[in-house]
Amino acid sequence: MNTASNTAAATSLVSAELERRVVDLNFRYARCLDEARLSEWPDFFSDECRYLLHSRENLDQGLEGYWLYFENKRMLRDRVVSLLEVNIYHIHYERRFVSNVMVTGRDGDCWLARSNYMMMNTDNEGHSRIFSVGEYRDRIVDEGGVLRLRERLVVVDTFTVESHISMPI
Amino acid sequence: MSAVLKSGIPELVWPRADFTQVPFAVHVDPGLFDLEQDRIFRGRTWNYVGLEAEIPNPGDFVTNYIGATSVVLSRGEDGALHVFVNRCAHRGAAVVRRKRGHADTHTCIYHQWSYDVAGNLLGVPYRRGINGNGGYPKDFRPEEHSLEKLRVESYRGVVFATFAHDMEPLTDYMGEPVRQRFDALCSRPIKVVGYQRQLIKGNWKLYVENLKDCYHGALLHGFNSKFGMFRTSQRGSTVMAQNGLHCVLTTYGTKDEKVGNTYAKIDTFKPQFQLEAPEVVAFFEEHADGMVSTVLSMFPTFVLAQISNHLGFRHIIPKSVDEFELVWINFEYADESAEHSQSRRVQGNLLGPGGYLSMEDAEALEIAHAAIQGDLGRGHAFVEMGGRGDCGDQEHLVTEVPIRAFWKGYCDLMGFAVAAA
C-alpha cells in the first residue's frame, strides 16, 4: 500500500470510530429519556451548553424565535425540576428513534454532527402516534474520552405540535 | 332545555338566564360547528388574518383561516391590503398553496385560472376554445368570477377581515378596552420573532373560556404558584366589551402593593422551588400603570397578550367540532435594545406549547373535551365562582364571571334562546 492510501485508511478508521461514539451518545440520550430518567438528561451536556428547540417553519424564514431556549446548564436543570415537580402534562410512554447519524465537520474544539430523530408517544390507553420528526444538529466535545453535547439544536419538522410539549426531544 | 340535535335543526335553549350553566353540547355537537361558520366566522365579526409586518412589500402574501375557511391576505401595488377566500372560482381548488411568500399573480394549478393580488380574475385558458372547439360561452365575463373578497381593516399593524361588508368599523367593534390594550402593546413597530403551533383535541370555545378564566391560573399552572409568579390574590381586573364577547384581563404588581412586585420580588412569597436560572422570570417594567400581564381576547379567535415581558398574538383556528389549532405569533419591538430582546427570548420559555406557564392548558382542555363526549344535551358546566346574576366588569381575579359574559354574547350572536330567570 502506498502512503496516500494508508493515510486515507487511517482517517477513515478514526472517522468510523468517532461516528460509532456519536451514535452511542445518541442512543444513550434516547434511552435515558425513553426510560424516563429525566434527571440524568443534563449530564449529556457539557457545563457550557445550549439546548434549542426550533421549528422548521421558523428556521426556514430565518426567524430566531426558539420554542425552548436553554442557554446554560442551569436552565436544563430547572426544566427537569419543573417537569418532575411542578408541571402537569399528558401521561404517556416515549420512544425516540435516531438514525442517519453523521459527523459533518469540526469547528474549534467541537465535532459537528447531524442526525434524524423520530419520537413516538403512546398514551395511557395504548394508542401510539408519531409525536415529532426532525433533526438533531449537534456540537459535540470530547471531555476526557466522554462525548458531551455543547449544543443540541433540535429542528422540528412537525411544526404543528400534537397537543403540547413536555419532555425534551 | 332542548339540545342541539346532531341531525336536526339546531335549537339550543340556555338553561339559566345568568349563564351559570354551560351545556356541554355547545362543545361537542357537530351541527353547531357548521352553524358557527355561518353565524360567527362568515357573520358579523372581525377576524384576525395576519400582521402588516408579515407582508411589508407589494405582492407579499400569507394564508390564514377564518373559522374553517382558508383566506389569503396580500398587499397590492399601492400598498393596500386585500383579503380573499382561497378557493378558485372555477372548481374550488386552493389557489394559493404556500403558507406565505411573494407573487405578482396567483394561478390555480388545476386549470390555470389566474388572479391578481386583489383576487380579481385576470384570465382563463382556452376562453375562445381551440380550433373552433370548446371555449366558454360568449357571455362569460371574467369580472363575474373573481375570488370572494372580504372587507379589510388594520389597526396598529394587526389586520382583520370580515365577510359582512356593512360591518361597523374595526375600532368600533373592538370597543374602548380592547383598543386601549392595542395602543399600549402595539404602539411601536413590531417584529415577528417566531411562530408556535399546537393542535389541541378539543372544541375551540374551551380555549376561549380558558382565556377568560382567572380562577385556574394559579391552580392548574403550578409554575405560577410553586415558583412564586402569580397569585389569585394579586391586584387585577377584567374588563369586557362587545356584549361580553371581548375581554381584557390584567394583573398589576405595583411597588406599593403589600405583597410586593409580582415578578421582581418573588422571594417575598416563599415559593416552594427556587430557579437556578431566574432570568427566565426576570421582569423589566414597561408600563407606567404597573401592569405585569394582560390577556386580551377579542371575539371570535384573536388574542393579544403580554405575560411578564413575553409579547405575543394568539390565533385560534377551529378545525372541527373536536379540534382546533392554536397559533402563537411571538413578537418584539423593531427598535428593541439587545438586552430587552434577549430578555424576551429567555422569557419565551414561559409560553407556547411547551412553556412553563402554558403547557397544562392543552392537557386540561383535552381531558375536558374527552370527558363530555357521549352526554349530548344533558350535562352542563357549573360556573358560579364570583357569584350569580350580573356579568359585569370585575375588580379581582377570583372569578368566572367573564365566562358567563362571553356565553351571553355568544347566545345573542348565535340566536339561541335563554331560559327565563
Interface residues (C-beta under 8 A of the other chain):
Chain A: L53 S55 E57 N58 Q61 L63 E64 G65 Y66 W67 L68 Y69 F70 E71 N72 R74 M75 R77 D78 V81 S82 E85 V86 N87 I88 Y89 H90 F159 T160 V161 E162 S163 H164 I165 S166
Chain B: K99 R100 V192 V193 G194 Y195 Q196 R197 Q198 L199 I200 K201 L220 G222 F223 K226 F227 F273 L275 E276 A277 V280 E325 N330 R345 V346 G348 N349 G352 P353 G354 Y356 M359 E360 D361 A362 E363 E366
